[in-house]
Amino acid sequence: MSNMKGAKSVFHFTTSQYWSRNGFKRTTILIALLLLLGAMALTFFTGRPKSKKTEEKISLEEIQKNQKTILVLNTTDLPEFVPDEAEQTAIIADTESEDENASLYRDWKFVVTTGEEKAEFEKISEKPDTVLAIVEKDTDKDGNDLFRTRVLIPNGSSVHKGEAMEAGEFISDCVQNAVYEKAGIDDAMIQFIMMEPTFRSATTDDDVSLLNMLIRNILPAILGLFLYMLILLHGQTICKEVSIEKTSKLMETMLVHVEPNALILGKTISITVLALGQFLCWIASAVAGLILGNVIGKNMYGDRFVNRIRMVIDFLRENIGASALSPAAIVMSIIVFCFGVFIYFALAALGGSFVSKPEETSSASSTFVFPLIVFWLITYFASLTEAENLLRVLRFIPFTAPFCVPVDVLTGNMNLVGGAIVCVEVTLVALLLIFLAARIYRGLVLHTGQKLTLKTIWATICGR
């Protein structure tokens, strides 16, 4: 372990110097506070019950004044199926109504009309807030009755097509209910027939599932963005820290006391620990905000407060696998992410070891930024195109694993053992990069300020 002499001292010195910078501390604290407050606000405002004060301030007359009108022309032999004006008014006036169509009645006034379609449509042509719905009966080729609803919107109407379609769908539901009643089916059976099945799953068909599409497309993009920002934010610092003594006059003295392996390892681990500490601090702040928002909401509203963030997490856990979003999966996902940061920081240290002039430090960032972008794009497009065979390979390549394994572990597509294997793999390659960087670092000390050639670099790697 003699070639690691001084690594601990380098680690402590670099950590104290980097932490003492006001920019690092200010950024960490400011973003942590923003995440804390933002998560609190998200949990609180999405979970609090709907306030009735706004509804109470609006009078029944004002609601009716702003209503749009839909004339319902029934050309079938069905009995009246649209609620009469008194029923609609009663539902609107009841601010605590549990009728699922209460908001629709507040927006629309349903009026039954008779007469010819053309004449009725001409009557409303000058009314910008009125449309006409025609309920018709037909038969199919087998003689079965068919009912359909057409909605006509006059030119220049202020009613949008989507609004009219929503009202038309409600009328179609009323027609369906009237057909069942005419057939002699009682109310309980009608409710059972019209009830949506409770056994539907959002992941019944993985190829078309919106949930799986979001996980496959959005999570890798978010993970890649976080990794890119973290490495870009601190990678140049590693380049600078690794090369700063090399381009100074103190290098010869320093190598007497500190081995290159210890110097690069100490600096790389120091910046990695600080960067990941900053990142985990931000995660902890966001989680604390979610918890505090829930506590505040429960204290203010009691059982009426609904934690929608928890509902989303429970929904994901139920639909994307038993091990998805479990505490163990979350921890393993974060660990793999941390080791992914470490390997790219090791790559940044390798770039810093090539620097022979102080002004070359910024250009050395391409050593880790370019591979970072390329490997992320490969992983992301493999995920987008569902290239499972390619993804199986990418999961165990050290430079692409950080972009897919955390998401796969988090969603249950990869077990914890696979995640642990990837961590070992990534660590070994990162240490190999640090060893290579140290070898180049030592070999190019005498070439400081000179233009490097591939021949010189190869000779240095080979120890000549």
N, C-alpha and C positions, 0 to 999 in steps of 0.2 A: 504493500500500500504506500510505498515511498513516493510513487508518482502522483499521489493524491495529497501530498504535503501542502498544507495551507488552504485547502478547499473550504474548511470551516470559517477561517478568517476572512477569506474572500466573500463568502456568503453573507456573513454578518456585516461586513463593511459596505457591500453593494446594497443590501437591504436597508441599512440605516440611511445611506445617502439617497436612495430612491424614495424612501418613505418621507424623508424630510423635505422633499420638494413640495411647495405649496400647491402646485398644479395637480399633483396626484391626489393629495388629500381633499382638495376642494372638489375635484371631479367625483371622487368616490362618495363623499358626503352629500353633495348636491343631487346626484342621480339617485342615491339611496332614498333621500327624502321625497323626491318626486315620485318614485315607484311606490313608496309607502302610502303617500296621500292619494295617488292615482288608483291603487288597488283598493284602498278603503272606499273611495268614491264609487268605483265600479261595483263593488259588492253591495254597498248601501243603496245607491240609487236604482240599481236593477232589481233589488229585492224588496224594497218598501212597497206596501200596498198602495193602490191607486187612491189618491186623495179625492174625497167627495166634495171638498169645499168649492172646487171649480164648477162642479155640476150643480151645486146648490145655488150658486150665484146666477146661473143661466135659467131664466124663467121658462115655463112650458110654452108661453106665447112666443118667446124668442126662438126656441127650438123649432116650433112649427113654422115660424116665419122663414127660417133658413132651410127648411126641408125642400128636397127635390121631389117631384111627383112622377109616379109611374102609373099610367092608365093600363088596367088589365082587361083585355077583351077576350072573353071565354067563348070560343066557337064550338065547344064540345058539349056533351050531354052530362058532364060532371056537375054536381051541386057546387054551391059557392065554396071556394077553398081558401080564399085570402081573408085573413082576420079583418073584421069590420073596423070602422074608425074608432069606436069606443074602446075596443081591445087594444088597438095600437096606442091610443092616448094613455090608457092605464099603464101600459108597459113603460112608456116614455116618462110618465110622471113619477114612477117608482124608481128612485135613485138606487135602491138596493135590489133591484130586479135581478134574478138569476137566469132570466131568459137569454139564451145564447145569441138571439137576434135583436137584443135591445138596442145595440149601437146601430144596427141597420134601420130600425124603425125611427131612430133619431135623425138619420140622414135622409130617409125616404118615406114618402106617404103613398101607400098603396090604395088605389081607388078603382073599384070595379066599374066598368062602363059597358054599354051595349051599342049596337049599331054596326055600320059597315066599316071595314078597315080603312078604306081610302078617306072616307068622311072624317073619321076620328083622327087620322093622321094630319089632315088639313087643319083641323081645329087647333092642334098643338104646334103647328109650324111656326107660329109667332111667339111661342112660349119657350124661352131659352133653358128653363129648368124643368121641362116636362118631356117624358119619352113614352112610347107606346109598346106594350108587351102583348103579343097575340099567342094564345094557347090553342093549338090545333090537334086534331085527331086524324090518324091515318091507319092503314093496315099494311103489314108486310106481306111477302109472297105466300106465307103459310096461313094468312088470315088473322094473325095476332094483332091486337090493338097497339098502336104506337102514338105516343103523345110527345109533342115538341113545343118549345117556347121560342118565339122570335122576338127580338127587341129592336124597334125602329127608333133611330135618333135623328131628329130634324137637322137640316143644314144650319150651321151657325149656333148650334146648341152649346151651352156651357157645361153640359154633362159629358164626362170622358167615357170612352168606350169601356174601360175597365170597371168603372163604377156601375154602368148599365148592365154589364155582364154579371157582376156580383148580385145585383137585384134580380136579374133574370134567373140565376141559379136558385135563388131562394124561392121564386115562383115555381120552378120545376120541382123543387122538393115538396111544396104544397100540393102540386098536382099529383105527385106520386103518393102522398099521404091520402089524398081524396080517392084515388083509384083503389087503395087497400080498404078504405072505409066502405066504398060502394060494393066491394066483394064480400063484405060481411066480416072482415077481420077486426078483432077487438083492438083497443088501444095498446094493451100490453104486448100483443104479438106484433103490432106495427112498430113499436119502439125496438123490439128485438130484431126485426128484419132490417130496420134502418140503422141499427147500431153498428158502428165501425168495429171490426174485430180487434180484440186487445192483444192478440198473439202475433201481430205483425212485427217484423224485425227490420231495423234499418240496414242490416247487413245480410239480408236474405240472398241477394245476388251481388257478389263482390265486384263483378265487372262493371255494374252500373250504379253501385251504392254511392250516394253522395258523401256519406261519412268516410268511406274508404278513399274516395277521390280526394277529399280534403286532407286526410292524413298523408296520403301518398304525395300530394303536390305541395301542400303548404308547410307541413312540419320540416321536411328537409330544407326548404328554402329559408325558413326562419333559423334553423340550426346553422346553415351555411353562413347566413348573415351575421349571427352572433360570433361564430368562429372567426370569420373574416375581420370583423371590427376589432375583436380582442387581439388577434395576431398583428393586425396593421397598427393598432394603437401602441403595442409594446414591442413588436418585432424590431423596429428600427432602433429602439433603445438597446436591445441586446447587441445588435451590430455595432453600435457606438461603444457600448461598455466593453465588448470583447476587443475592439480595435484601438481604443483610446491610448492604452499604455504602449501598444505595439508601435504606434507612430510617434511616440515621445522618446526623449533621450534617456529615460529611466529604465528602459526595457532590459538592458544588460544586467543591471543591478537586481531587478525584480526576479529574473529567472534564476538567480542564485538562491532565492528564498521560496519561490512559489513555482511549482511545476506547471507547464501549460495545461495538462489534463485537469489539475485542480483549479486553475484560473478560470478556464472556460466552463467547467462543470459548476463551480461555485456561482459564477455570474448567471449562467443559464437557469439554474434551480432557483436562485434568488428572485429573478424577474418573473419566473413562472409562478412561484408561490405568491408573490405580490399581485400579479395579474389575476390569478385564480381566486385569491382572497377577495379582491375587488369584485369579481364576478359573482362569487358566492354571497358576498355581502348584499349585492343588488337583489339576488334571488331571495335571500332571507328577508329583505325589506319588503319585497312584493308579497311574499307569503304572510308576513306579519300584517301587512295592510289588509289582505283578504280576511284574516282572522279577526282583526280589530273592527273591520267593517261589519262582519257578521255579529260580533258582540254588541256593537252600538245599535245595529238594527234590531236585534232581539230585545235589548233593553228598552228601546223606544216603542216598538210595535208588538212585541210578544210573539204569539203564535201566528199573527197575520204577516209577519216578515218571512219571506221565502228566499233562501240563499240559492240563487240561480246558478252561481258558479259551481257550487257543490252538485247541483242537479246535472249540470253538463258533465262534470267529472264522473258521476255515478253512471250516467248514460253511456259515456265512452267505455267505462270499465265493464259494463254489462254487455256491450255489443262488439268489442274488438278483442276479446280474449280474457281468460280468467286471471292471467298474470299481468295484464295491462294496467298501468298506472298504480301498481302495488308499491308499497314503500321500498321493497327490495329492488324492484325494477327502476324506480326513480333514482335510488342511490347508485345502482350500477350504471345507469345512463349518465349520471353526472361524473362518475369516475372515468368512464370511457372518454367523455368530453374533455376532462382534465388532461388525460394522457395524450389526447389528440392535440391539445394546445402545446404540450411539452415537446412533441416531436417536431412541430413547426418552429418552435423557438430554438430547438437544436439545429434546425436547418438555417435559421437566422444567424446563429452563432457560427455556423460553417461559412456563411457569406461574409461575416465580419472578419474571419481569419484570413480572407484573401485581400483585405484592404491593405494597401501599401502607402496611401496618402490620405490625410484627414478628409479631403474633399471628395474622396471616393465612397465615403460611408453611406450617403443617400442612395447612390446607384447600386450598392450591394443589396438593397432591399428586394431587388428583383429576384434574388436567389430563392427567397421564400414566398414572395407575393405571386409570381408567375405560376409556380407549381400549385400554390393554394387555389388559384382561380381555375386552373385546368382540371385538377382532381375533383373540385367541387362540381364543375360543369359535367364531367363524365358521370359522377354519381347521381346528380340531379336528373339528367336526361335519361339515364338508365331506369330511374324510378318512375319518371313520367311515362316512358314507353313500356313499362312493366316488363323489362327484360330480366326476368327472374334468374336465368342462368348466369348472366353477367353480374347481377347483384350478389349472387352467392360467392363469386370470386372477389368482388370489390370489398365485401365484408371482412376479408382476411388479408387485404393489402394494407400495410401500415399507413399509407398516405391517403387512402380513400375511406378506410374504416371510420375515422372520426366523423364523417359526413352522413353515414347511414346506420352504423351500429347503435348509437344512442337512441335514435328513433325506433329502430327495430326492437331493441330491448324494452323501451318504454311502452310500445304497443303490443308486446307479447309475440312478435314475429321471430325473436331470437331469445334463447334461454340465458340464464345467468352464467352458466358454464361457458357458453360461447363468448359472452362479454368478457369474462375473466381471461380467456385465451387471447382475445384481441388485445387486452391491456398488457399482457406479458410480451406479446409480439411487438407492439408499439414501443414499449419501454426498451427492449433490446435494440431495436433499430435506432431509437433516439440516442442511446448510449454509444452505439457504433458511430453515429454522426458526430457526436462530441469528441470521441477518440480521434476520428479523422480530422476534425477541425483543429484539435490540439497538435496533431502531427504537422499539419500545414502551417499552423501558427508558429511553431518552433522553427520549421525549416525556412520560412520566409522572413524571419527576423532580420537577417543580413541583407535582404532585398528591399528594405523599407525605402520608399520614395522612388523606386525603380519601376519601369514598365515590365509587367509580368508576361511571360510567354507560357504556352501549354507545355513546352519542354521543361521549363523551370518548375512548374507546378507538379508535373508527373515525376520528376526527379525527387522532389520534396516528399511526395507521397510514398515513393519507393524507398526513401531513406538514403538517397545518394547525395 
